[in-house]
Amino acid sequence: MVGGINASIVSFPKCVAYGALVFAPLGPEYYSFGVLSGVISYVMVNLVTTFYYGNKILSGGPSSLPSIMLASSLVLIINALSAAGNLSNENVLAFFFLLVLMVSFIQLIFGLFRVGELTKYIPYPVISGIANGGALLILNSQIESFLGLPSRFHIRSAFSGYGAFLEDINVPLAVMGAAIVMVLILCRKYFNKIPGPLVGIVFGSIVFYAVPLFSPGYYLGDTIGDIPISIWDISSISRADLLFTPQLFLANIPLCRQLLGPAVSIAVVITLNCLLTQSASDSLLYSRSKSSREIIAQSMGNMACGILGGFPGNPSFSRTFLSYKTGATNSLSKLFSALATIVIVLLLKPLLPLIPKICFTAIIIMLAFSRFDKWFLKLFPKIFSKSRYYRNKGLLNILIVMIVIISMIIFGVFQAVGIGILISVLLFVVRMGKTIIRRQYSGTRMRSNVERPMREIEILKKCGSRIRILELEGSLFFGSSDRLNGYVHDIVTKKVSYIILDFKHVSDFDLSGTNVIRNMIKTCYRNNAILILSSVRRNSELDQILDLKENVFESLEDALAWAEDQLIRGQVSEEELEEELPLAKLDALDHLKKGDFEILSRYLERIEFQRERIIFSENAPGDAIYFLVRGRANIFKKLSGGRRKRLSTISQGTVFGEMALIDGEPRSAGVISATQIVCYRLDKSRLENLSKRHPDLAIKILTGIGKELSKRMRISIAMNTVLQR
């Protein structure tokens, strides 16, 4: 209840502002009608989706880009009716609400036939271009009212007649509008718990009525005006009567056909916003809702808006997040939000007509600035990157965003959306050449390069199916990652505890794709599983975007080794893993008798190494074999610049250094302790001495070493077989 009411209080000024924006082409006399229409849109969408929904807390209502698209549609309708000689405000409204129903039915088709899923494949640069272009158009639409310029002002006139432009500006009104914008900025930055738009309205109203008391000559614009609404008379709200004028529509068939393009464009934008918001909202509830069901629910809400005099909207994550953070956990929050909005309108009905229009102009300007996508600005430093890949990728993304923005400014919002969709199709064909999942393995078939004793190997044979490795390939964006999210959601319910996503072959990704990855992490956590990312280089672009603090590894081997360790720790106590093993528990020596160990102990040297201590170096003489009874060590090769590359890891219960002792060649790699370790050293001279005095025992030791080599060879062959499939 509290969450829904809070969302209503914060959303009310925005809904009023968007309503005024939509109906601005009809002139100032329809300003109050637009205010009421915006409120109706918010109320009806949330009322309908209370009882039928995909995501139970998703809060809908008017939003920026659909509002500017609807305003553009009104201009199109006005021009078409004027050319046909049928221009009247009632006729304009009739075709407008016909457009609203067309948008709703198209959105319904998207949901019923899952066509809306295709909008997931629109790449993020196109989304960014549409968002930024829409924000620019909204700003341009408010210049006239913000500066108090003559009606039908166009920005080009500011350049053609600079002096006249300055003379036409209403300076007191512009100063007042700028002051309200500053108040909104301060509230957002320093007092974000206070609804900034409400503070802006209160501040603007006080200034509006206080200034004339001290300076009567200043003109600060008009107020909203009377809002014709009666709670007892639904006809004062509904515009359904305008839809029952078939003779008007039949006489203007070309206009009906002309509205089909804008209707499809608006439906695409609304559906895309719906899916993006739903995906983000699912992460709040640690759930995965049905996107097609949510699209259908939103379309039904938008139909109700069209019948009652509202206009289409879409869910907003900011409203949903506020509602959730203040207590919303189910769909009743939307019901309380709608009812609270009705109460606000009825209580404030005497005051609403007195609110200055400049307050809502300032709110719209602030909302437009907030809709600018900051991701676009972050692209520019990438064009100076030393990496050719990131440089080219940054330039391509900037080019796509600019094409959409320029198209929107030059040709119009609907043409820009069409161009954006065309770009999406072209990129989709290129990016979807391959499936995102290249290969997948279970932990029983794929092993890390950690050399383990047989008891740990047996655990992995028995429980390795709880590890699943997914090699990804191609492009990671909203469409491909959403399908991957669905697959991950399915396998976490099948007793899979560790899911490794390997990014080695991922060639491209965008922000929407990485957002879905974050949602997958939460989904796995909710199902007592862990999502692990491998082949993610530290400080790489992907690493910086994801900004994860754990379960991210630079190689698949490291990720798989970590998952295996966690699996083993679930089967073996920590004390057993940390304690020093007796020699009799080493796989290479487990076939020796008690008397053999008494003899062997006289030839062994017990040595301890602290962490990160070199046991022997590459190309050193092969003069000893080591039996590791505690801790871990890494086998490494030296690289240029003093760097080291880890080849494999040796765990307690295994043997190392045996190859050089057998063939007499220098060490082919070095060994360094990964933890504090304890090992027994048998050097070459002592082994020769043992062979002379106890030849049977020496043969047993060499047989055990051979058994170790055979075990490693079998595992290596099995891994190569899996990788070659």
Summary of the structure (lengths in Angstrom):
residues: 725
radius of gyration: 34.5
end to end distance: 56.2
largest distance: 117.5
contacts: 2524
relative contact order: 0.11
helix: 63%
strand: 11%
